């Protein structure tokens, strides 16, 4: 596929008009990327066009996907898992499950922002010594779903049954 350049020509409220080409200017292609009324975000591929990757809005609370996080300009980007929510559920981080400030954090979850990456990637830590990830044991999240219910969510594993990475296992407790 190679590197490509992309220009957003305009947006009319229903669709984006884009032009893309190879870096040398060859293979100029104009495309229309329509907004998907059923999803919060429209995914688009240079080779396949619009892809219905995100679940239909209102049918999910959390979506585990991969993303790239840029720490600062001088450091390379880090790939991680993004946690997103149905209409961006409200979330708050709790330092420990038994923290005396948990009640305050639960209240703040009711008023917190709706960032799609609140959970982010740092609920696990990579060990160069063992070449593996371990879960941060004293970290939990308060999640308020679109219906207003609160849950405490805590990751318990990063690996799948056959040792494959990127298969997070977590527990939830209604509050």
N, C-alpha and C positions, 0 to 999 in steps of 0.2 A: 504494500500500500504506500509506504513512504510518507514523508512529511508533506503536509498540505497547508495552504493558507485559506482563510475564510473571512468573508466580509458580510456583515449584516446590513442589508440594503434598506430595510424598513419593516415596520410592523403596523398593520391596519386594525388591530384589535382582535382579529381572529386568526392571523397567521403571520409568520415571519418570512420575509423574502431574503434569501441568502445567495451568495456567489462563492464558489470554492474552486481551487485549482491547485496544481502541483506548484512547488516553490518556484520553479522556473517559468511559471505562467502558462504552461500547457494544460490541456484537459480542463478548460474553463467550463464550469457547470453551474447553471442557475437552478435553485430549488425553492420550493414553497414548503414551509414547515407549519402545518396548521396546529393551533392549540387543540388539545384533547379535552373536551368538556367533562369527561369522566375522570380525569386525573389532574393532580396538582401540577405535575411537571410532564413535559413531552420529551422523550428521549429520541435522539436522531443519530443515524450512522451515515458516514460518507458512502458506504457501499450498499446499505439496505434501506436507507431512508428512515421514516418514522418507525419506532419500535415501541410496543406497549409494555415497557419494562415495569413501571410502577403499578402496583395494584390499583384497582378502581377506588376513588375517593369514597370514604365512608365504610369501606369493607375491611379496614385494618387499623391497628393501633401502632405497631412497630414494624419497621422494615429494615432488615439487615442487608446492607450492600457494601461495596468496596468504594473507597474514595482516596484522594491524596490530600494530605495536610501539609501546608507550607509553614514552617516555624518562623523563618526569617529569610531575607534575601540571600544570606551567605551560606545557608545550609541546604542540603538536598531535600526534596520533598519526601514525606513518609507516607506509605500506603497503609490504610487501616480500614476498619469497618465503620460504616456510618449507621447511626440509629435514627430513624425518622419516624414520624407518626401521622396518624390519621388527623388531618387538619392540624398537624403539629401539636400533639398532646403536651401538656405542661409537665416539666420535669425539674427535679432538684437533686443534687448530689448530697449524700450523707457520709460523713467521714467514718463513722462506725455504726453498726446496727444498734448498739446500746448507748449511743451518745445522748447525754442529757439535753442536747440541743435538737434532738430528732423532732420533738413536737413543734418547735419553731420552724424547722425545715419543712415539715409537712404543711404547715400553714403557708410557708413561702411558695410551696409547689402550687398552691391554689392561685397565687398571684404571679408566678414566675413567667419568664419569657417562653417562647415557643421555638427555640432553636432546634433545627433538625439534627444537629450533631452534639447535643448535650451529653449523651453517653460517650461518644467518641471512641477512642482507641486505648486510652490509658487505664482501663480496668484490668489490664493484663500487663505483665512486665517480661521482657525477653532476657534470658540468661545466656551470655556468650559461653559460659562454662559448660552448661548442659545442652546448649543449642535448642532450647525449648522455652515456651511461655508458661508462666504461672499466673494465677488469678490474684489480684490484690485482695487479701482476705477481709480487710476492714472497710470495704467500700460497697455502698448500696445506693440505689436510686429510688426516689419517690416519683411515681408516674401517675398523673391524673389523666384518665382517658377522656374521650370526647363526651361521654355520658356523665362525667363528673365524679366517677369512682376513683379512689386512691389505692395504689398498690405499692408495696415495697418490692423492688426487684434487685436480686443479687446474682452475679455470675458465679458459677461453681466449676465450670470447665471450658476450655478452649478447643480441645481436640475431640474428634468424633470417635465412634466405637473402634474403628480400624486405625486410629492414630492420625487421621487426616486433619489438617489445620482448617481454621475458619468455620468450625461447627460449634458455635457457642451454646452451652447449656446454662440455663439460668432458672432460678426459682422465683416465684411471685407469691406474695402474701397480701390478701386484701386488708386494708386498714379501716 
